[in-house]
């Protein structure tokens, strides 16, 4: 693949001084640099990618063997080879796709059985006296369902849902305060039932329920494969929903980890979410390169991050209910592709995953857009916008939202040159050196790339499409970079050190084997604690 990378780097040099706006001198620019599946449109015309660059990116995609690796993933091959596992979150939404084999066994029977148990349980909860559901998890066991429940709030007709993740006692205390222990369901989401943050919060919630008249035996459920541990905790087997090790945490929203979402919007709404993901799977497997949304989203990302060297990526949904999506994608992308070692153990030759961040528009416009427009760093932006909102009586506000979204991407591309700024200041009555000084503050460099994902309306099906789109984008980028997107060894060392530090922090062991900084910080904390737990 060295020749493909070399060609892309050469193309970067030739287009560095080129205006993105100049590319629109070609009449079909807007229609040619887009991809669509159903009613979802991905527009990447406002980037410096031209036909030659796109062809080179597609050649890189072909040389990396992405299609073959994609087929291996869907077939159940153990493509997570550092852990010897298949990668089959796609099977969780395979409602119509037939059998999926792992080690010669069809896993769909078990998936369908678990899904039916989830539907039955969700219906039972929705028909009961339960008023509030508290999902206790962390990482993918929290970010996914928390994001999705907020995103689909117009369809939320079940109990109120709350999410606790941080081991900071403030999170569980603030969440439980004001809830009725007798009408609250606690869902503990931990595959191994050993995650320290989750289990600490689970024990706190259990004690709270007992102290306030609830019944943990009937008001707790577990999303876990650790049957013995869930039983020891006091959760009956019929209230435990497991999933296999070929479903990674950050890809697990489609199965039992999505139970809180199913309770919120109902089994039919959850099925629509699954079908949206399945539709994106079908598109990803069948569409040709230039027409394939996940492929083109990934290749634009490769062009910006690995070729152009832009170190971050802003995700900017102009949809208030997608306010948690940047957080969710931050984990999905940075935990998946934040690696420095390739599959064969060699170093990654280019920069790996970019920093992913963002916020809902228009809030971000009054926060960090200043840096995006006039800062010294180029930040590729990914806008999202729905044609319609859910509030017909506030349609005029949605029109304003659309106008802001489209205006921001245009402004990033177009900018404002010094002559235009001078004319603006002259019209305001300024002259001489003051005109010049003020004009320079109003120059926008422009030529800053963005893409836009547009869809009719944010409903369960569309949210399923969006989540699956970004999952596959991460996969494509990971294959091209030669890394394993499905392990996360980078989270292990800190967890190991935290375990060894616990006795030191508790005062049961001295800090003599710790570095000077850590030991001094422990002494400071002890000196300012009224009591050591």
Secondary structure as UniProt FT lines:
FT   HELIX           2..15
FT   TURN            16..17
FT   HELIX           21..25
FT   TURN            27..28
FT   HELIX           29..32
FT   STRAND          34..37
FT   TURN            38..39
FT   STRAND          40..43
FT   TURN            45..46
FT   HELIX           51..63
FT   TURN            64..65
FT   HELIX           66..75
FT   TURN            81..84
FT   HELIX           89..93
FT   STRAND          101..102
FT   TURN            103..104
FT   STRAND          105..106
FT   HELIX           108..126
FT   STRAND          132..136
FT   HELIX           140..151
FT   HELIX           153..155
FT   STRAND          160..164
FT   HELIX           169..176
FT   TURN            177..178
FT   HELIX           181..183
FT   STRAND          184..189
FT   HELIX           196..211
FT   TURN            212..213
FT   HELIX           216..219
FT   STRAND          220..223
FT   HELIX           227..233
FT   HELIX           237..239
FT   STRAND          240..241
FT   TURN            245..246
FT   HELIX           249..251
FT   TURN            253..255
FT   HELIX           256..258
FT   HELIX           259..286
FT   HELIX           289..291
FT   HELIX           293..302
FT   HELIX           303..307
FT   STRAND          312..318
FT   HELIX           320..322
FT   TURN            323..324
FT   HELIX           325..337
FT   TURN            343..344
FT   STRAND          355..358
FT   TURN            361..362
FT   HELIX           363..366
FT   TURN            367..368
FT   HELIX           369..374
FT   STRAND          380..386
FT   HELIX           392..394
FT   HELIX           395..414
FT   HELIX           418..427
FT   TURN            428..429
FT   HELIX           432..441
FT   STRAND          450..455
FT   HELIX           460..481
FT   TURN            485..486
FT   HELIX           489..491
FT   HELIX           492..505
FT   TURN            506..507
FT   TURN            512..513
FT   HELIX           516..527
//
